[in-house]
Amino acid sequence: MQFFFESVCSESFSILCVSAEEFGRIRDIFMTNQNGEELECLPITVTDLEGMVHEDFLRGYSSTAENKPCIQELDIPLGYGSKFK
């Protein structure tokens, strides 16, 4: 699965490949905080499939189809292929 996160609090966003369990945890955090004023700047820690821990701000998330490979990308400049722009 893929998990996308970006924020108006930073100059870039990332695409992370995460487990189904981690994706569910992220989804729960997003759903719990989606109506809060600070969601776009909500700090979050995410662990990717390789066990690397990433810290950034949660703005959104998305999953991919099972037959689509996950390609992890870090620090993509905002406005460059952004899923949320």
Number of C-alpha atoms within 10 A of each C-alpha: 19 22 23 22 24 27 21 13 14 14 12 18 26 20 22 22 24 23 16 13 9 17 21 12 13 20 16 12 15 18 11 11 15 15 9 10 9 12 18 19 16 18 14 14 12 21 16 19 15 9 9 8 10 14 10 19 20 26 22 19 18 13 15 12 9 8 6 10 11 17 10 15 12 13 12 15 14 18 12 10 9 16 15 14 8
